[in-house]
Amino acid sequence: MLMQHAGLDAVRESHPLTRQSVQLACYVLFGVIVPLLIWFAARAPSLTSPILQSSVPAVIIACIASWYILAKLRLYAKARRLSYVLPVNFLTFTIAMAAIFVSRTPYTISLIGSCFVATLVTSYVLTALTRLGSKPQYVVAGGRVSELKPRPGRQLVDNAETVTAMIEQGELHGSLVGDLHYDHEDHWERLFAKAALCGIPVYHYRQILELETGQVRIDHLSENTLGSLIPNLPYMALKRAVDIVSVLVLSPLLLVLMLAIAAVIRLDSKGSVLFIQERMGFRGEVFRMVKFRTMRERKVEEDELAKREDSMTRDEDDRITRVGRFLRKVRLDELPQAWNILKGDMSWIGPRPEAISLSEWYEKEIPFYSYRHIVRPGLTGWAQVNQGHVTDLGDVNAKLRYDFYYVKNISHWLDMLIALKTIRVVLGGLGAK
């Protein structure tokens, strides 16, 4: 086993500040009430002031929204929430300010600013405590639980009587994890049932593995592994509507930006400004994806191997132009795909569409590969923010597990996490993935 045997009492208990109800109270207290009292003491305004009537509800909503979003993001894999504290708080308070501007109501920037800073500090402190005070996991020996890597707070147990005594005495302050498909002895099966009846979470080891890796392991396509072979249809419809509206709203800015980029590409190297290539898309339909050209134009042989090699982009690829390298780093080469999004070929977020030659090769070599086409491909995706360039079948297998994680867990919260990760990847200089 990967995990070492040790006393159960060595596992830390969860810190009280990691409870969501306690965190919400801390947000309201330190993010709104304390700065509001300080502001009142300094300004002594009238309680009926129109400035307060608009500003106070705005900061309360923004503060609670920051807590709620960060709490939701925690449910997904690889959600390093400290990285998202600033953008989430900035987003919620910016939306609150935008609502005030649109409604043309009076406001006080000093109060809103002080609440923003206070909420930001509270978010950082509580998020850090949440990471440090995660609840312990008692991993029941047997089956494939050895796939779980050791970490603080994770404890391997093989004595059912000791665990049962802890449950009966109310001393098990965490969750049980086991291979629930393994043929455990009867006393362990009774223990799982007893724990569940006592309100103790009991997880199949794969749930924990997916949360830690951001990948779904696929043995065979069945409802037992993915929950359903059809993803969240109501959200898929909402996602499509959001795609259309967002492209239309952003189109003036996108057009100006794309015209400027097109001019720079034209000055930098010979060839077409745009690169158009057939890609495998939604439900296996082929479409013509458009993006800015970032490589030097070249002739490609007609045989299948040459096309496949040409479709692969490697680290430090010498075909990339000077301007192209920058555009790929900050993802601006993908902007023309707004047209594909508007047409319905793509979405802002989803598995990246592959070139036809690569897709056909992968489908021959990897079972279930075509299932990734069950959702619209995206401009950015879960695999892109967690994995580098894909150049062999081993990389593609890992990428496929990331894609299946997205399909299984598709939601607006996961899309928000991917958007935040994309911003972090681009700003961190790792955008050309």
Order of alpha helices (4+ residues) and beta strands (2+ residues): alpha-alpha-alpha-alpha-alpha-beta-beta-alpha-beta-alpha-beta-alpha-alpha-alpha-beta-beta-alpha-alpha-alpha-beta-alpha-beta-alpha-alpha
